C-alpha cells in the first residue's frame, strides 16, 4: 500500500520528472498499437453531444460545438505511454516529494498533452512547455468535466451529473 497525501501544488520537480520519464518510456517492445487519436476523440465527443449536451443551456451549445471541433487539431505529437488520468488524488506526496502514482486503469499510448491537462491548468501553469502541447492540454482540461457528466448520466448518479455540468459551464 502506498502512503501519501494527494498532490495539490507541491513537488513540481518530482511531477515534471515523472512525466518526462513516463513519456520517454520506449514503447517499441509493447504489442500495442496507438489508436487513431483524432477518430477516438471524435467518437467520444459525439457521445458527449448525444448524451450530455441536451442537459446544458442552449446558449452554451455553440461553445460546446466549438470545443468538439478542436478535435481535428489533436495531431503533430509522437504517441507516448500515458497515465491518462493524472489528478491530485492519483499523485501521492510523502515527505514533500512525489512518492507514488496510483490508478493506472486508463493507461494507454497517445498524446502526452493529456497527462499535462490538470497540471498546466492548475498548480503548474507556469511550466515552460511547447506551446502546442499547452494548447492541446487546454483542450483536454476543458473536456474533462464532460466525462464526469457523462458518467453521472450513464449511471444515473445525479451528483456526478451536476458536478460535471457545473465544470463544463465553468470551462466552456
C-alpha positions as CSV (number, residue, x, y, z in Angstrom):
1,X,0.0,0.0,0.0
2,X,1.4,3.4,-1.0
3,X,1.3,6.0,1.7
4,X,0.9,9.7,0.9
5,X,-1.4,12.6,0.6
6,X,-2.8,13.9,-2.7
7,X,-0.6,16.4,-4.6
8,X,-2.0,19.9,-4.6
9,X,0.8,22.2,-5.5
10,X,3.9,20.7,-4.0
11,X,6.8,18.9,-5.7
12,X,6.6,20.3,-9.2
13,X,10.0,19.0,-9.9
14,X,9.0,15.5,-9.0
15,X,5.9,15.7,-11.1
16,X,7.8,17.0,-14.0
17,X,10.5,14.3,-13.7
18,X,7.8,11.7,-13.5
19,X,6.1,13.0,-16.7
20,X,9.4,13.2,-18.5
21,X,10.3,9.6,-17.6
22,X,6.9,8.2,-18.4
23,X,6.7,9.9,-21.8
24,X,10.2,8.8,-22.7
25,X,9.5,5.1,-22.0
26,X,10.4,3.1,-25.0
27,X,7.2,1.5,-26.2
28,X,8.6,-0.2,-29.2
29,X,8.7,-3.6,-27.4
30,X,5.0,-3.3,-26.5
31,X,2.5,-5.1,-28.6
32,X,0.1,-2.2,-28.5
33,X,-0.7,0.0,-31.5
34,X,-1.7,3.6,-30.7
35,X,-5.3,4.2,-31.6
36,X,-6.4,6.7,-34.2
37,X,-6.3,9.6,-31.7
38,X,-8.5,12.0,-33.6
39,X,-11.1,9.4,-34.5
40,X,-11.3,8.2,-30.9
41,X,-11.9,11.8,-29.6
42,X,-14.4,12.4,-32.4
43,X,-16.3,9.4,-31.3
44,X,-16.1,10.5,-27.6
45,X,-17.3,14.0,-28.4
46,X,-20.1,12.5,-30.4
47,X,-21.2,10.6,-27.4
48,X,-20.9,13.7,-25.2
49,X,-23.0,15.6,-27.8
50,X,-25.7,12.8,-27.8
51,X,-25.9,12.3,-24.0
52,X,-24.6,15.4,-22.2
53,X,-25.2,18.4,-24.5
54,X,-29.1,18.2,-24.1
55,X,-28.6,18.8,-20.4
56,X,-26.8,22.2,-21.0
57,X,-28.4,25.5,-21.6
58,X,-29.0,26.3,-25.3
59,X,-26.7,29.3,-25.2
60,X,-23.7,27.0,-24.4
61,X,-24.3,24.7,-27.4
62,X,-22.2,26.8,-29.8
63,X,-19.3,26.9,-27.4
64,X,-19.6,23.1,-26.9
65,X,-19.5,22.5,-30.7
66,X,-16.5,24.8,-30.9
67,X,-14.7,22.7,-28.3
68,X,-15.7,19.5,-30.1
69,X,-14.4,21.0,-33.4
70,X,-10.9,21.3,-31.9
71,X,-10.6,17.5,-32.0
72,X,-9.2,17.7,-35.5
73,X,-6.2,19.7,-34.2
74,X,-5.1,16.9,-31.9
75,X,-2.2,16.0,-34.2
76,X,1.5,16.5,-34.5
77,X,2.7,14.6,-31.4
78,X,4.6,11.4,-31.0
79,X,2.5,8.8,-29.2
80,X,3.8,8.1,-25.7
81,X,2.9,5.9,-22.7
82,X,0.3,7.8,-20.8
83,X,-1.2,7.5,-17.3
84,X,-4.2,9.3,-18.9
85,X,-5.9,10.2,-15.6
86,X,-3.5,12.4,-13.7
87,X,-5.1,14.5,-11.0
88,X,-4.3,15.2,-7.3
89,X,-5.8,12.1,-5.9
90,X,-3.7,9.9,-8.1
91,X,-0.4,11.6,-7.3
92,X,0.7,10.9,-3.7
93,X,3.1,13.1,-1.8
94,X,5.2,11.9,1.2
95,X,7.9,13.9,2.9
96,X,7.3,16.8,0.4
97,X,8.1,14.5,-2.6
98,X,6.1,12.6,-5.1
99,X,6.0,9.1,-3.6
100,X,3.6,7.3,-5.9
101,X,1.2,7.4,-8.8
102,X,-1.9,5.3,-8.5
103,X,-4.9,4.2,-10.6
104,X,-3.3,3.1,-13.9
105,X,-6.6,1.8,-15.3
106,X,-6.7,4.3,-18.1
107,X,-3.1,3.9,-19.2
108,X,-2.6,3.9,-23.0
109,X,-0.4,5.2,-25.8
110,X,-1.4,8.6,-27.0
111,X,-0.9,12.4,-26.7
112,X,1.4,13.4,-23.9
113,X,-0.5,16.6,-23.5
114,X,-3.3,14.6,-21.9
115,X,-1.1,13.9,-18.9
116,X,-0.4,17.7,-18.6
117,X,-4.0,18.8,-18.7
118,X,-4.6,19.2,-15.0
119,X,-1.0,20.3,-14.1
120,X,-0.8,23.1,-16.7
121,X,-4.3,24.3,-15.9
122,X,-3.8,24.2,-12.2
123,X,-0.8,24.2,-9.9
124,X,1.9,24.2,-12.6
125,X,0.6,26.8,-15.0
126,X,4.0,28.4,-15.2
127,X,5.9,25.4,-16.5
128,X,7.7,26.1,-19.7
129,X,6.4,23.6,-22.3
130,X,5.9,23.6,-26.1
131,X,3.1,26.0,-27.0
132,X,1.3,23.3,-29.0
133,X,1.4,20.8,-26.0
134,X,0.0,23.6,-23.8
135,X,-2.8,24.2,-26.3
136,X,-3.7,20.5,-26.5
137,X,-3.5,20.2,-22.7
138,X,-6.0,23.1,-22.5
139,X,-8.4,21.2,-24.8
140,X,-8.2,18.0,-22.6
141,X,-8.7,20.1,-19.5
142,X,-11.8,21.7,-20.9
143,X,-13.1,18.3,-22.0
144,X,-12.5,16.8,-18.5
145,X,-15.9,17.7,-16.9
146,X,-17.8,16.1,-19.9
147,X,-16.6,12.7,-18.7
148,X,-18.0,13.4,-15.2
149,X,-21.3,14.5,-16.5
150,X,-21.4,11.5,-19.0
151,X,-20.7,9.1,-16.2
152,X,-23.4,10.6,-14.0
153,X,-26.0,10.4,-16.8
154,X,-24.9,6.9,-17.9
155,X,-25.1,5.5,-14.4
156,X,-28.0,7.7,-13.2
157,X,-26.0,9.4,-10.5
158,X,-27.2,13.0,-10.2
159,X,-24.3,14.1,-8.0
160,X,-21.8,13.2,-10.8
161,X,-24.0,14.7,-13.5
162,X,-24.3,18.0,-11.7
163,X,-20.7,18.2,-10.8
164,X,-19.8,17.5,-14.4
165,X,-22.3,20.0,-15.8
166,X,-21.0,22.7,-13.4
167,X,-17.5,22.0,-14.6
168,X,-18.5,22.2,-18.2
169,X,-20.1,25.6,-17.7
170,X,-17.0,26.9,-15.9
171,X,-14.6,25.6,-18.6
172,X,-16.5,26.5,-21.7
